[in-house]
Amino acid sequence: MADIAFINGRFLPWQDATVSIDDRGFQFGDAVYEVIRTYRGIPFKLGAHLDRLDRSASELALPQPYTRTQWRQWIEHGISLAGYQDAKIYIQVTRGVAPRDHSFPSQSRPTVVMTIREFHALPTETRLTGVMACTREDLRWGRCDIKSVNLLANVLAREEAKKAGVFETILIRDGLVMEGAISNVMVVQGGVIITAPEGPRILSGVTRTVVLELAKEEEGFMIEQRFIPIDTLYRADEVFLTGTTLEVLGVVQIDGKVIGSGRPGPITKSLAARWAMLTG
């Protein structure tokens, strides 16, 4: 088993996996990406991830270099080469190599980078006890729904969490909860699951979509997609995060304020168990 690198249709040794300094992904962040998790060697919800990759590329007028069938073939071959049962697949597509100019080049070929690494899940104890979070102002650009590599605001937010000794930073805009730096945020109040609606102010996660489907169709919980004030966040019965690498993860303290009982709540635990059944 080994970590795998792929560039523009070639699997190659990790140390040889390089791109040009003139690549627009490096120069401008002119690129989109996806992160996909495998369970028992099978990529989870691959179609949904490729759909989002298509959408992000389309929103930036960035040509897709491969067909859906080709993407699947490259990904499956990479998983086979890596040999990991639990892997994290990172895909990045840039506008390609061109002389540095802000406007689109008249001619360029997209650069494709893919890496496949072993995935290490969060410790069981972390899931049982839940995590802490802090809040910070949302400094991101106006099209958060595009999964672009422009992640500096997220990087700064994650550094704030690190400095605060907590797991995640929850982003607040105009006093309202958006999402986490690396996650979507869901709040439980009076048995109702509330989360920010899809649109340009959040990146709607694949895991978010699946969890909402499980909550509504399998568990019968009520769901409201609307923005909530930060005060409501603090007073919530439960708060949990969703994400490709996080799955369903309870939040028990935010900005030093205890959420609910101070332990992952019953709805959080129910959805985490349902997720485990779906992927186990």
N, C-alpha and C positions, 0 to 999 in steps of 0.2 A: 504494500500500500504506500502511496506517495501523493503529495500535493501535485496538482496538474496545472500547467499553464497552456494557454491557447491564444494565438494571435493570427487574425486574418486567414483562417482555414488551416493552420498548422499547430499541432501539439508539439511542444519543444521543451527542453530543459529549463527549469525555473530561472537559472542565472542568465539564460539567453533571451528571456522574454522581455524585450525592450520595444519602445516606440520612439518615433522621431521627436526631437525638441520642437519641431514646427507643427506638431499635432494640435488641432484646435481644442481638443479636450484639455490639454495641458495649458495652452495659451489663454483660453477664454472660458473654460468650463462648458464648452459647446458640445455637450454630450448627455446621454441618458443612461440609466442603469437599472438593473434588477438584482435582487437577492432571493435565491430559491433554496429551500431546505429539502433534503431527502429523508425519508423514513424507510429503513430496511432497503436502501439502495434505490428507492423509487422517488422521483421528484414530486413533491406535493403541490397539487393544483397548478401544474406546469402551464396548462392552457390559459388560466387566469393571469399568470405572470407574463406570458407572451402577449396576451391581449393588452395588458398595461404598457408593456414595452412598445408595442405598436402605437398605442395612443400617445404616449410621451413623445415618440419620434415624430409622429404626424403633427403634433402641436408645435414642434420646432422646425417643421419642414425638413426633417432629417431623413434621407432615404434609408429604408431598411435593407441591409445587405443580403439577408437570407430569407427564403420562404419559411413558412411555419414548419413544413416537413424537414427542411434542412436544419433549422434550429434544433428540432427534436433529435435529429440524428447526431449532431455535434455534441449536444448535452449528454445524450445517452452513451455515446462513445467515451466522452470524458469521464463520466461516472464509472464506466467499466475499467478504464485505465487506472483511475485513482484507487478503486477497490474498497472505498469506505462504505459502510452501511449507513452511517449518519454523516452527511456532508453538507457544506454550505457552498452553493454555486453563485459566483459573482459574475455578472455580464455587464459590459460597458460598450456602448456604441458611440463613437465620436463622428463629427463631420469630416474628419480626415486631416491629411497633411496639406498645408498651403502656406504661402508667405503670409506673415502676420498682417492682417487687415481686419477691422471689425466686421465689415460686410461679408456676406457669404462669398466664397470663391466661385468663379465661373465654372471651374472643374475641380472635383475632388472625389476621392473614393473613401467611404466610411472606414474607420478603423474599428475592428472588433477585438476586444480583450475579454477572455473568460478565464477564471480561476476556479479550481475545485479543491477545497481543503476539508480536512476532517472537522466535523462539528462537535463541540463540547457543550452539552446542555447545562442549564443552570442547576446548581445543587438542589437536591430534593428538599433540604432544610430551608432553603430560600423560598421555595414555593409554599412550604407549610407555614412559615412565619410571616411571609409578605415582605415588601420593601418600602423604603422611605423615598420621598420625592421633595423637590423644591419647585417653586414657580419663578418664572422670569418673563420679561416682556418679549413678545414675539417680534424678532427683527428680520424675519425672512422676507423674500420678495413676494410679489402679488400673485404668483402662479404656483402655489405650493402643490397643486394637483398634478403637476408635471414632475416625474421622478428624474430630475436632472442631477448632475454631479455638483451643482452649486450649493454646497453644504456648509459653508463657513459659519453661518448663524447657528446651525445645528452643532457644529464643533464647539463653538463658544458656549452654547447651552450645556453640552455634555461636560465641558470643563468646569462650569459652575456647579454641576452636580458633584463632580469629583472633589472640588474644593469644599463643598458643604458636607461631604461624607455621606451622600445619599445615592440612590440608584439611578434616578431619572429626573430630568427637568421638564415640567409641564409648562407649555407656552401660553401666555395670556396676551390677548389683543383687545384693546378697548374694554378691559375689565371682564372679558369673556374667555372661557377655556377653549383652546383650539385643539391641541394634541401634544404628545410628548416629542422630545428631540429625536427619539428613535422608535416611537410607538404611537398608537392611537389610544385615546383615553375614554373610558366608559365609567359613568356614575350611576349608582343605584340609589333611588330615593323612593320610599314607599312601595317597594316591589317593582318599580318601573326602571328599566335600563335607559339611560339618557346618554347620547353621544352627539358630537358635532356633526352636522349634515355634510354630505358630499358637496364639493364645490371648490373654487380656487383657493380657499383659505386652509384646506387640509389636504394631505395625501392619503387618500382612502386605501387602506391596506387590504391585501388579499385575506389575511387572517381576520381583519375586522369584518369583512363581508361574511366569511364563513361562520364566525362566532355569532353574528346577528341572526343568521339563518338558523343556527342551532338553538339560539335563545327563543326565537319565535316559533319555529316549526316543531322542534323536538321537546322543548321544555315549557312552551306556552307562556313565556314571559312577555309582558307588554314592553314595547320599545318606542321611544320618542327620539327623533333626530332633530335636535335643536341646540343652539349654543346656550351654555349656562354661565351665570355670573360666578366669579371666584368665591364669593361667600357661600353659594350653594355647594361648591366643591368641598369646602371645609366642613359643611354640615351634613354631607352625604352619609347614608347608611353604609355604603361600600364604594370603593373606587378600585378599578382594575385596568391594567394595560393589556393591549394585544399587539402582536407583531410576529413576523416570521420566525425570529429566534427566541422570542419571549413566550409565544403561545398565549396563555391566559395567566396573568400574574397580578396578584392582589397588592394593593397599596394600602399601608396601614398608618402612615403618618405623612403629612404634607406641611412644609414650612413649620415643623415642630408641633403641629396640631394633630391630635389622634383622630383617626377616621373610624367611625363606628365603635366596635368593641376593641379595636387595636389588633385584630387578627383578620385574615381573609374571611369575608362573610359567606353566608350560605349560597347566594347566587353565584358569586365568584367560584366557590368550590364546586358547585354543580356544573358550571360551564367548563371548568378545568378538567373535571372528570369526563364530561362528554367529549372534550377534545382528545383526551387520552384514549378513549374508546374508538374515536374516528381514526386516529393515527397509529394506534398500537397494533 
